[in-house]
Amino acid sequence: MKILITGSNGLLGQKLVKLLANKEGINLLATSTGENRIKAITGFDYISLDITNKTQVEQVFNQFKPNVVINTAAMTSVDACEDKKEECWNLNVNAVKYLIEASEKHQTHLIHLSTDFIFDGENGPYKEEDKPNPLSYYGESKYEAEKLVQQAKTKWSIVRTIIVYGVVEDMSRSNIVLWAKQALEKGNPLTIVNDQFRMPTLAEDLAYACWLIAEKSATGIYHICGKDFMSVLELVNRVADFYGYDKSIISPIKSSSLNQAAKRPPKTGFVLDKAYKELEYSPCSFEEGLGIVTEQLKAQN
């Protein structure tokens, strides 16, 4: 099976490379912009690819002829998307069009990553068939891409996920768990929203779910996240509890007082029944995820 990964320098991209490189029967091509940041793993090829460049996308597909493409590349900074709408649309929508066209030509199974931010958060946790209603430009761009994928004349899968956390090889990317751990370690006072509810996802679990979809040729929409539902405030408190840090420096705050450029959905979360049943997906608990993060951080030092 020839698998092409876009955005391989990102958190999910790195975990996919780690999972699939050297796997028997898989020929893996990792792509991202710039240099390959994954130095500790062999058993895969890497080329620099800008997916917003249609010609580059076509060239890579023509040369590699992938059976499966896993599109993890996206502009995910919600507030930046609000400020840089053109850049956001280019990467989150136009690039997906090019991947769809190339996938149709080569009859490639397109596995596309999406987000809980396509929902308005009024009545989460959500099932796959619930109606999207994005509140932000980021959410809008991701929903638009989903609609394009669903019209594709090739095998397609959409994987929606929520707050992905984990450790990248060169620590070039942070996420809420690492950020909270660092701040708590330093004893920096934290103000954390108490009115947004999510189900954080360990990057390894998400990568494994993407592989299960590829392996089983599963098509359609899948909700993939962690199994624990919590407020962002509870998330940070649980990080503090896990590492034994002082929780008295954490103060709750309402989302409305943050003046963020983009509106966030108050309560998302996913119903995971379909993933459990069709993929035999089995995510770890939040604390198990923190244990895995801890081991990986130790290995980096």
C-alpha positions in Angstrom: 0.0 0.0 0.0 1.4 3.4 -1.0 0.5 6.0 1.5 1.1 9.7 1.1 1.0 12.0 4.1 0.6 15.8 3.9 1.7 18.0 6.8 4.2 15.4 8.0 6.1 17.9 10.1 3.1 18.6 12.2 2.0 16.7 15.4 -0.4 14.2 13.7 1.9 14.0 10.7 4.9 13.0 12.8 2.9 10.4 14.7 1.6 8.9 11.4 5.1 8.6 10.0 6.3 7.0 13.2 3.4 4.5 13.1 3.6 3.6 9.4 7.4 3.8 8.5 8.8 0.3 8.4 5.3 -1.2 8.6 5.3 -4.3 6.4 3.6 -3.9 3.1 3.6 -0.1 3.3 5.5 2.3 1.0 5.4 5.7 2.8 5.9 9.1 1.4 5.9 12.0 3.9 5.4 15.5 2.6 5.4 18.9 4.3 6.7 22.4 3.6 10.4 23.0 4.2 12.8 20.4 5.5 11.9 17.1 7.1 11.8 17.5 10.8 11.6 13.8 11.6 15.2 12.8 12.2 14.9 9.8 14.5 13.0 7.5 12.2 14.0 5.8 8.9 12.0 3.7 6.5 10.1 6.4 4.6 10.8 8.9 1.9 10.3 12.7 2.3 9.8 15.5 -0.2 8.9 19.1 0.3 5.4 19.8 -1.0 3.3 22.9 -0.9 -0.3 21.6 -1.3 -1.5 25.1 -2.2 0.5 24.7 -5.4 -1.7 22.6 -7.8 1.3 21.7 -10.1 3.3 20.4 -7.2 0.4 18.3 -6.0 -0.1 16.8 -9.5 3.6 16.1 -9.9 3.8 14.2 -6.6 0.7 12.2 -7.3 1.9 11.4 -10.9 5.3 10.2 -9.6 4.2 8.3 -6.4 0.7 7.1 -7.4 -0.6 6.8 -3.9 -3.3 4.3 -2.9 -4.1 6.4 0.1 -3.5 10.1 1.0 -3.9 11.3 4.6 -4.3 15.1 4.5 -3.2 16.4 7.9 -2.0 19.8 6.6 -4.1 22.8 7.6 -4.0 26.3 9.0 -5.4 25.5 12.5 -4.7 28.7 14.5 -8.3 29.8 15.0 -7.6 33.5 15.6 -5.0 33.7 12.8 -7.6 32.3 10.4 -9.8 35.2 11.4 -7.1 37.7 10.6 -5.6 36.0 7.5 -8.6 34.8 5.7 -7.0 34.4 2.3 -4.2 32.3 3.6 -6.6 30.2 5.6 -8.9 29.6 2.6 -5.9 28.8 0.4 -4.6 26.0 2.7 -7.9 24.7 4.2 -10.1 24.8 1.0 -8.2 25.4 -2.3 -5.4 22.9 -1.4 -8.1 20.3 -0.6 -9.6 20.9 -4.1 -6.2 20.1 -5.6 -5.9 16.9 -3.5 -9.4 15.8 -4.5 -8.6 16.3 -8.2 -5.4 14.4 -8.0 -7.1 11.6 -5.9 -9.9 11.3 -8.5 -7.3 11.0 -11.3 -5.4 8.2 -9.5 -8.4 6.7 -7.7 -6.7 7.4 -4.4 -8.5 7.0 -1.1 -8.5 10.5 0.4 -8.5 10.6 4.2 -9.1 14.2 5.2 -8.7 15.7 8.7 -11.4 18.0 10.1 -12.5 19.5 13.4 -15.1 19.9 16.0 -15.1 23.6 15.2 -17.5 23.0 12.3 -20.2 22.8 15.0 -21.6 25.7 17.0 -21.3 23.9 20.3 -24.9 24.4 21.4 -25.6 20.7 21.9 -22.5 18.6 21.9 -21.3 15.8 22.1 -22.0 15.4 18.4 -22.7 12.4 16.2 -21.3 12.2 12.6 -24.7 13.1 11.1 -25.3 16.2 13.2 -25.6 19.4 11.2 -22.6 21.7 11.2 -22.9 25.4 11.9 -19.4 26.9 12.2 -18.9 30.1 14.4 -15.5 31.1 13.1 -13.7 31.5 9.7 -11.5 28.5 10.6 -14.6 26.4 11.2 -16.2 27.7 8.0 -13.1 26.8 5.9 -13.0 23.3 7.3 -16.7 22.8 6.7 -16.3 24.0 3.1 -13.5 21.5 2.6 -15.7 18.7 4.0 -18.4 19.5 1.5 -15.9 19.3 -1.3 -14.5 16.0 -0.1 -18.1 14.5 0.2 -18.6 15.3 -3.5 -15.3 13.6 -4.6 -15.5 10.9 -7.2 -13.1 8.7 -5.4 -13.1 6.9 -2.1 -13.1 9.4 0.8 -13.1 9.6 4.5 -13.4 12.6 6.8 -11.9 12.3 10.3 -13.1 15.0 12.7 -11.1 15.5 15.9 -10.8 17.7 19.0 -7.8 19.3 20.7 -4.9 17.1 19.7 -2.0 16.9 22.2 1.3 15.0 22.2 5.0 15.5 21.8 6.7 16.2 18.5 10.3 15.2 17.8 12.0 18.6 17.9 9.5 20.2 20.3 8.8 22.7 17.4 5.0 22.5 18.1 3.2 23.1 21.4 -0.4 22.3 22.4 -2.6 23.0 25.4 -1.3 20.0 27.4 2.4 20.9 27.0 1.7 24.6 27.4 -0.2 24.0 30.7 2.5 21.6 32.0 5.2 24.2 31.3 3.4 27.1 32.9 2.4 25.0 36.0 6.0 23.8 36.3 7.3 27.4 36.3 4.5 28.4 38.8 3.1 31.0 36.4 -0.4 32.1 37.3 -2.9 30.8 34.7 -6.4 32.1 33.8 -8.3 29.3 32.0 -11.8 29.3 30.4 -14.4 27.4 32.4 -17.2 27.5 29.9 -15.7 25.6 27.0 -16.1 21.8 27.0 -14.0 19.4 24.9 -12.7 15.8 24.6 -8.9 16.1 24.1 -7.3 13.6 21.8 -3.9 11.9 22.1 -2.0 12.3 18.8 -1.1 8.6 18.8 -4.8 7.6 19.1 -5.7 9.8 16.2 -2.9 8.5 14.0 -3.9 4.9 14.8 -7.5 5.7 13.8 -6.3 7.1 10.5 -4.4 3.9 9.8 -7.5 1.8 10.7 -9.5 3.7 8.2 -6.8 3.2 5.5 -6.4 -0.5 6.4 -10.1 -1.2 6.4 -10.8 1.0 3.4 -13.5 2.6 5.6 -15.3 5.5 4.0 -17.6 8.3 5.2 -17.3 10.5 8.3 -15.7 9.4 11.5 -15.6 11.2 14.9 -12.3 10.5 16.6 -11.2 11.9 19.9 -10.3 11.0 23.5 -12.9 9.3 25.7 -12.9 11.9 28.5 -15.3 14.9 28.4 -14.1 18.0 30.3 -14.0 21.7 30.5 -10.7 23.4 29.4 -10.4 24.4 33.1 -10.7 20.8 34.2 -8.2 19.8 31.6 -5.6 22.1 33.1 -6.5 21.0 36.6 -6.1 17.4 35.6 -2.6 18.2 34.2 -1.7 19.8 37.5 -3.1 16.8 39.5 -1.2 14.3 37.3 2.2 16.0 37.8 1.5 17.2 41.4 1.7 20.9 40.6 0.1 23.7 42.6 -3.5 24.2 41.4 -4.0 27.4 43.4 -2.3 29.4 40.6 -5.2 28.4 38.2 -8.1 30.9 38.0 -11.3 30.4 36.0 -12.3 33.0 33.4 -15.3 33.3 31.1 -14.7 33.1 27.3 -16.4 36.4 26.7 -13.8 38.3 28.7 -10.9 37.1 26.5 -11.7 39.2 23.5 -10.5 36.6 21.1 -10.7 37.3 17.4 -12.6 34.1 16.7 -15.7 32.7 18.5 -15.3 29.3 20.0 -18.1 26.7 20.3 -18.9 26.3 24.0 -19.5 22.6 24.1 -18.4 20.1 21.6 -17.2 16.5 22.2 -18.1 13.5 20.1 -20.2 10.4 20.3 -17.6 7.7 19.4 -20.0 4.7 18.9 -19.4 4.6 15.1 -15.6 4.6 15.5 -15.8 1.9 18.3 -18.1 -0.3 16.2 -16.7 0.1 12.6 -13.0 0.7 13.3 -12.6 -1.0 16.7 -11.1 2.3 17.8 -10.0 2.3 21.4 -8.6 5.6 22.7 -6.8 5.8 26.0 -8.0 7.9 29.0 -6.7 11.4 29.5 -4.4 10.3 32.3 -3.1 7.4 30.2 -2.4 9.9 27.5 -0.5 12.1 30.0 1.6 9.0 30.9 2.6 8.5 27.3 3.5 12.2 27.0 5.6 12.0 30.1 7.6 9.0 28.7 8.2 10.8 25.4 9.3 14.0 27.2 11.8 11.9 29.2 13.1 10.3 26.0 13.8 13.8 24.6 16.0 14.9 27.5 
